[in-house]
Amino acid sequence: MLYYRHRRNNFTLSEPSVFRRALRPAIGILLALAVLYVSGDWLLKKTGFGNHSRQTAVVLSIEKRAGVLVSVDGKEFVSAQDQMKLYSADRVRTGPNAAAAVRFFDGTVLRLSDQTEITLVTSDQKSDDSVISVHLTDGKVWVFTPMASSYSGSILRSLVAGDLTFQFPAHTDAMISARSATVYSAAGLGIQVDIPHAPIPIIIGEGQQFALPENYNPDEDLYQYRSPLASISAPSAFVEESRSLYSVQKPSVPAGASGSVMIGATDLSVISPINDSTVQTSTVEVKGSVSEKVTGVRINGYLATIAGDRSFTLEVTLPDEDKVTITVEALDAQGNVLETTLRELTRDRKPPAAPTITNPAKNGETYRTQSSEIEISGTAPAGAAAIIVNDYRLQLFKLGDTTWTYLAGTKLQNLQQGTNIFTVTSMNESGVKSEPAVLTIILGEGAEGVIVPAVGASSSTSDIVSEDQLPQNPPLQPGTVRVTGPKEGSEFTSTGSAFLLEGTVMPLANSVWVNGYKLKLYTPGKLFWNYIADPAFGTLKKGVNTYRINVRDAAGYLLDTTTYTVTY
C-alpha cells in the first residue's frame, strides 16, 4: 500500500525578491554602525581625542624679580624666573611694589598688580573649543584679549574671583578685582559676570563699571550696581603701564612729527591740545576730525562721539603726574586701529600756598569753647580755586576770592564734645592741594580762648620727651612714611643679631617716633630716618617684634603712622 504525505502549509508560488532579501541585514548593519559611532564619539571625547586637545604652557613675564613668587605642582612658593613656563594648578604671587604677567597661547594677557595671587586652572588649545581659565585669589589683574580675527576657532576665557565668574570676549581691555570690574573695551555685548543664586548673568559693556557689595540680595536687580565710568578720565597708571608693556606698544614720535604717528592714510587730525604744551588744569579738551573711513575715535581708552561734520571733542581728566601722554586712535568698523596720534603734555603741579586761619584762633593753635556753633575763617592764597576743610569743599568759595568761612556746629555733626581737629587746604585749578593749616577746637568746660599757642620762638616740641603729650589726631598725610630696610614693606624675618630699621618721610616731617621713643639723630627737614634694633639695647627680643613709626609736624600733629613687624 502506498502512503502519501500531504503538506498542509501555505507556500508562495514564486521566490522572494533580491531587495527584500537584502533589506533586513542592511538595516542591522546601519543600526550597528550608528551605535558604534555614538559610543566611539563619546569615548574619543572622554579620552581627549577627536577635538585635537593639548595642554599649552603659560609664559610668565617678570618685571621685578625679587617680588614675584611661583608655586609649581603644589609645592612651596619660590622665586620666579622670567619667561618660565607654567601649567594647570601652578600659582603666581606678587609682593609689594612688584608686578608680573602671564601670556596664553591665543595672546591673552593677565597682568598682576602688586600683592596679587592667581592660580592657573586651564590652558587647553583645541581644534574646536579652546579653554582658558584662571582663579584670582587676591588682588587685582588687568585683562587683555586679542581681536577675534587674530585667533581661529572659538575660545572660552574665564576668571573666577571670589564668588564671581567673569567671561571675556575678544578685544577686552579691563581691570578685575574680587567683586568689581572696569571695562574700557570689549567686543560684542561685553563681559559676562555669573553671580551665585542670581537668575541671570550680568553684562558689563564697554565704558562701564560694576561693583557688587558683599551684602547683596541675588533676587534684586543687580544691574543697579552697574554704572558708566564715573568720569571721562585717563585710566590708572597701572592700566596705562599694562597697555604699554603687553598690548599695543606706543609708537615712537619721529622728529618734527608734532606727536603724530601715521599708521594708515591721513585719516586722523588732532587740533588740540598742542603737543609738548604745559597745562595748569586737571582736564584738557581733545579736538580733531576724521575721514569717512573712520567709524570710531578712542582717546586714552574712551570712545568719543563723531559729529556729522566728522569732528570730535572729548574732555579728558589728566592723571596726577608731571608728564602725561594722550593717545588718540582712529578705528574702522572692525575695531582695527587705522591711525594713532600722541600728545605729550606737561602738568604744572606746583602746590599752592597754604591758607591762613585767623578766627577763632591761628594756624597751629588750640582753642577751647563752650559754644555748640563756631565760625572758622581765614584768608586764601592767590590762585586758589578751592578751599577744603576736612575733605569738605567750601561751596561758596570761588576762584579769585581772598577770604573763606566755614561753620562748625553740633547740629551739623562736624563739631562734637572733646577735641576736634580741622585741617584746611587750598587747591589750584590743576587739583593740586597745598600743605594743610591746622586748628584744634576743644568743645567742653573751661575758659573760652586759646589754650595752646602756635609753635613759635617760645613754643616747640623739641623738649617733649613723651609722645603721650602730643595730639592723637588722625594722620594728616596718610601713606607718606615708608620703611625701606632691612626689607621694604611691612614685615621681616631676622636670623642674625642687630639690624638697622630705616625709612623715608615727607618734607613736612619735624620728628620721628618709634614705639613712643623720639629719634635723637633725626633733624627736621631730613627725608630719611633710622633706628637700631638690637637685643643689647632692649629694642629687639626673641619672637615677634612690632615697631610703630609715627611722624609728626612742627606743631606735634601726627602726619602719618605705619607698623613694621620683625620675627626674630
Buried (B, 14 or more C-beta within 10 A) or exposed (E): EEEEEEEEEEEEEEEEEEEEEEEEEEEEEEEEEEEEEEEEEEEEEEEEEBBEBEEBBBBBBBBBEEBBBBBBEEEEBEEBEEEBEBBEBBBBBBBEEBBBBBBBBBBBBBBBBBBBBBBBBBBBBBEEEBBBBBBBBBBBBBBBBBEBEEBEEEBEBBBBBBBBBBBBBBBBBBBBBBBBBBBBBBBEEBBBBBBEEBEEBBBBBBBBBBEBEEEBEEEEEBEEBBEEBEEBBBBBEBBBBBBEBBBEEEEEBEEEEEBBBBBBEEBBBBEEBEBEEEBEBBBBEBBBBBBEBBBBBBBBBBBBEBEEEEBBBBBBBBBBBEEBBBBBBBBBEEBBBBBBBBBBBEBEBEBBBBBBBEEBBBBBBBBBBEBBEBEBBBBBBEBBBBBBBBEEEBEEBEEEBEEBBBEBEBEEEBBEEEBBBBBBBBBBBBBBBBBBBBBBBBBEEEEEEBBBEBBEEEBEBEEBEEBEEBBEBEBBBEEBBBBBEBBBBEBBEBEEEBBEBBBBBBEBBBBBBBEEEBBEEBEEEBEEBBBBBEEEEEBBEEEEBEBEBBBBBBBBBBBBBBEBEBEB
